[in-house]
Amino acid sequence: MFAQPGANDTGGTLEDTTGDTTPGAPIDDYLWVLVFVGLAFAIVKLRTTYKQEC
């Protein structure tokens, strides 16, 4: 539950983002693919629901 201080611990807070050069998450590259898959899944589910009602 408590983190152990490291060898190069500066004692900053969680909000301290100076020098933060981490890149974005890799999921950012495939976001448009996930949107497309989500829309396709929603269309297929709506179609099957509509066909069952008729």
DSSP file (Angstrom, degrees, kcal/mol; ACC not computed):
  #  RESIDUE AA STRUCTURE BP1 BP2  ACC     N-H-->O    O-->H-N    N-H-->O    O-->H-N    TCO  KAPPA ALPHA  PHI   PSI    X-CA   Y-CA   Z-CA
    1    1 A M              0   0    0      0, 0.0     2,-0.5     0, 0.0     0, 0.0   0.000 360.0 360.0 360.0 -27.8    0.0    0.0    0.0
    2    2 A F        -     0   0    0      0, 0.0     2,-0.2     0, 0.0     0, 0.0  -0.937 360.0-129.0-113.1 130.0    2.9    2.4    0.6
    3    3 A A        -     0   0    0     -2,-0.5     3,-0.0     1,-0.1     0, 0.0  -0.496  19.0-126.1 -76.6 142.4    5.6    2.8   -2.1
    4    4 A Q        -     0   0    0     -2,-0.2     2,-0.1     1,-0.1    -1,-0.1  -0.718  31.4-108.4 -85.2 136.1    9.2    2.5   -1.2
    5    5 A P        -     0   0    0      0, 0.0     2,-0.1     0, 0.0    -1,-0.1  -0.391  35.9-138.0 -65.7 140.9   11.3    5.5   -2.1
    6    6 A G    >   -     0   0    0     -2,-0.1     3,-1.0     1,-0.1    -3,-0.0  -0.231  26.1 -96.3 -90.2-177.3   13.7    4.8   -5.0
    7    7 A A  T 3  S+     0   0    0      1,-0.3    -1,-0.1    -2,-0.1     0, 0.0   0.824 124.3  36.6 -70.2 -32.0   17.3    5.8   -5.5
    8    8 A N  T 3  S+     0   0    0      2,-0.0     2,-0.4     0, 0.0    -1,-0.3  -0.177  80.9 151.9-114.2  40.2   16.4    8.9   -7.5
    9    9 A D    <   -     0   0    0     -3,-1.0     0, 0.0     1,-0.1     0, 0.0  -0.576  25.0-172.2 -73.4 124.2   13.3    9.9   -5.6
   10   10 A T        -     0   0    0     -2,-0.4    -1,-0.1     2,-0.0    -2,-0.0   0.546  38.3-121.7 -95.2  -8.6   12.7   13.7   -5.9
   11   11 A G        +     0   0    0      1,-0.2    -2,-0.1     2,-0.0     2,-0.0   0.729  57.0 155.1  77.8  20.4    9.9   13.8   -3.4
   12   12 A G        -     0   0    0      1,-0.1    -1,-0.2     4,-0.1     2,-0.1  -0.223  41.0-112.5 -75.4 169.7    7.4   15.3   -5.9
   13   13 A T    >   -     0   0    0      1,-0.1     3,-1.1    -2,-0.0    -1,-0.1  -0.424  31.0-100.8 -94.3 174.9    3.7   15.0   -5.7
   14   14 A L  T 3  S+     0   0    0      1,-0.3    -1,-0.1    -2,-0.1    -2,-0.0   0.795 123.6  55.2 -65.8 -27.6    1.4   13.1   -8.1
   15   15 A E  T 3  S+     0   0    0      2,-0.0     2,-0.8     1,-0.0    -1,-0.3   0.577  80.2 106.8 -81.8  -9.1    0.5   16.4   -9.8
   16   16 A D    <   +     0   0    0     -3,-1.1    -4,-0.1     1,-0.2    -1,-0.0  -0.604  35.9 161.1 -74.5 107.1    4.2   17.2  -10.4
   17   17 A T    >   +     0   0    0     -2,-0.8     3,-1.7     3,-0.0     2,-0.3   0.130  19.0 136.4-115.7  19.3    4.5   16.7  -14.2
   18   18 A T  T 3  S+     0   0    0      1,-0.3     3,-0.1     3,-0.0    -2,-0.0  -0.511  78.9  11.8 -70.1 131.5    7.7   18.6  -14.9
   19   19 A G  T 3  S+     0   0    0     -2,-0.3     2,-0.8     1,-0.3    -1,-0.3   0.584  86.0 150.8  80.3   9.7   10.0   16.7  -17.2
   20   20 A D    <   +     0   0    0     -3,-1.7    -1,-0.3     1,-0.1    -3,-0.0  -0.664   7.9 160.5 -79.1 110.5    7.3   14.2  -18.1
   21   21 A T        +     0   0    0     -2,-0.8    -1,-0.1    -3,-0.1    -3,-0.0   0.065  19.5 138.9-118.5  23.4    8.0   13.0  -21.6
   22   22 A T        -     0   0    0      1,-0.1     3,-0.1     3,-0.0    -2,-0.0  -0.492  51.2-123.9 -71.3 136.7    6.1    9.7  -21.6
   23   23 A P        -     0   0    0      0, 0.0    -1,-0.1     0, 0.0    -2,-0.0  -0.239  35.2 -83.7 -73.5 168.2    4.3    9.1  -24.9
   24   24 A G        -     0   0    0      1,-0.1     0, 0.0     2,-0.1     0, 0.0  -0.176  59.6 -78.3 -65.2 164.9    0.6    8.6  -25.2
   25   25 A A    >   -     0   0    0      1,-0.1     3,-1.9    -3,-0.1     4,-0.3  -0.336  38.7-119.6 -64.1 146.8   -0.9    5.1  -24.7
   26   26 A P  G >  S+     0   0    0      0, 0.0     3,-1.2     0, 0.0     4,-0.5   0.692 107.8  74.9 -63.5 -17.1   -0.5    2.8  -27.7
   27   27 A I  G >  S+     0   0    0      1,-0.2     3,-0.8     2,-0.2     4,-0.2   0.744  79.4  74.1 -67.5 -20.8   -4.3    2.5  -27.9
   28   28 A D  G X  S+     0   0    0     -3,-1.9     3,-0.9     1,-0.2     4,-0.3   0.828  89.8  58.1 -60.3 -31.7   -4.4    6.0  -29.3
   29   29 A D  G <  S+     0   0    0     -3,-1.2    -1,-0.2    -4,-0.3     3,-0.2   0.796 112.7  37.8 -69.4 -27.9   -3.1    4.6  -32.6
   30   30 A Y  G <> S+     0   0    0     -3,-0.8     4,-2.1    -4,-0.5    -1,-0.2   0.123  79.7 111.4-111.9  19.4   -6.0    2.2  -33.0
   31   31 A L  H <> S+     0   0    0     -3,-0.9     4,-2.1     1,-0.2     5,-0.2   0.894  77.9  52.1 -63.3 -40.6   -8.8    4.4  -31.7
   32   32 A W  H  > S+     0   0    0     -4,-0.3     4,-2.0    -3,-0.2    -1,-0.2   0.844 108.6  52.2 -66.6 -32.0  -10.5    4.7  -35.1
   33   33 A V  H  > S+     0   0    0      2,-0.2     4,-2.5     1,-0.2    -1,-0.2   0.913 109.2  49.6 -67.9 -42.0  -10.4    0.9  -35.5
   34   34 A L  H  X S+     0   0    0     -4,-2.1     4,-2.3     2,-0.2    -2,-0.2   0.877 109.7  51.3 -64.7 -37.3  -12.1    0.5  -32.2
   35   35 A V  H  X S+     0   0    0     -4,-2.1     4,-2.4     2,-0.2    -1,-0.2   0.923 111.0  48.4 -64.0 -43.7  -14.8    3.0  -33.1
   36   36 A F  H  X S+     0   0    0     -4,-2.0     4,-2.5     2,-0.2    -2,-0.2   0.920 112.2  47.9 -62.9 -45.1  -15.5    1.2  -36.3
   37   37 A V  H  X S+     0   0    0     -4,-2.5     4,-2.4     1,-0.2    -1,-0.2   0.898 111.8  51.1 -63.6 -40.2  -15.7   -2.2  -34.6
   38   38 A G  H  X S+     0   0    0     -4,-2.3     4,-2.1     2,-0.2    -2,-0.2   0.908 111.4  46.5 -64.1 -42.5  -18.0   -0.7  -32.0
   39   39 A L  H  X S+     0   0    0     -4,-2.4     4,-2.3     2,-0.2    -2,-0.2   0.905 112.3  50.5 -66.6 -41.2  -20.4    0.8  -34.6
   40   40 A A  H  X S+     0   0    0     -4,-2.5     4,-2.3     1,-0.2    -2,-0.2   0.912 110.9  49.4 -63.0 -41.9  -20.4   -2.5  -36.6
   41   41 A F  H  X S+     0   0    0     -4,-2.4     4,-2.4     1,-0.2    -1,-0.2   0.910 110.6  50.0 -63.1 -42.3  -21.2   -4.5  -33.4
   42   42 A A  H  X S+     0   0    0     -4,-2.1     4,-2.4     2,-0.2    -2,-0.2   0.897 110.7  49.7 -64.2 -40.1  -24.1   -2.1  -32.5
   43   43 A I  H  X S+     0   0    0     -4,-2.3     4,-2.3     2,-0.2    -2,-0.2   0.920 111.5  48.3 -65.0 -43.6  -25.5   -2.3  -36.1
   44   44 A V  H  X S+     0   0    0     -4,-2.3     4,-2.2     1,-0.2    -2,-0.2   0.916 112.8  47.9 -63.6 -43.0  -25.4   -6.1  -36.0
   45   45 A K  H  X S+     0   0    0     -4,-2.4     4,-2.0     1,-0.2    -1,-0.2   0.899 112.0  49.3 -65.8 -40.0  -27.1   -6.2  -32.6
   46   46 A L  H  X S+     0   0    0     -4,-2.4     4,-2.4     2,-0.2    -1,-0.2   0.892 110.2  51.9 -66.5 -38.4  -29.8   -3.8  -33.6
   47   47 A R  H  X S+     0   0    0     -4,-2.3     4,-2.5     2,-0.2    -2,-0.2   0.932 110.4  46.9 -61.8 -46.4  -30.5   -5.8  -36.8
   48   48 A T  H  X S+     0   0    0     -4,-2.2     4,-1.6     1,-0.2    -1,-0.2   0.883 112.9  49.9 -66.1 -36.7  -30.9   -9.1  -34.8
   49   49 A T  H  X S+     0   0    0     -4,-2.0     4,-1.3     2,-0.2    -1,-0.2   0.911 111.8  48.0 -65.5 -42.3  -33.2   -7.4  -32.3
   50   50 A Y  H  X S+     0   0    0     -4,-2.4     4,-1.3     1,-0.2    -2,-0.2   0.897 110.6  51.0 -66.2 -40.4  -35.3   -5.9  -35.1
   51   51 A K  H  < S+     0   0    0     -4,-2.5    -1,-0.2     1,-0.2    -2,-0.2   0.836 107.7  53.4 -66.9 -33.0  -35.6   -9.2  -36.9
   52   52 A Q  H  < S+     0   0    0     -4,-1.6    -1,-0.2     1,-0.2    -2,-0.2   0.814 107.3  51.7 -71.9 -29.8  -36.7  -11.0  -33.7
   53   53 A E  H  <        0   0    0     -4,-1.3    -1,-0.2     1,-0.2    -2,-0.2   0.794 360.0 360.0 -76.9 -28.8  -39.5   -8.5  -33.1
   54   54 A C     <        0   0    0     -4,-1.3    -1,-0.2    -3,-0.0    -2,-0.2   0.459 360.0 360.0 -84.1 360.0  -40.9   -8.9  -36.6
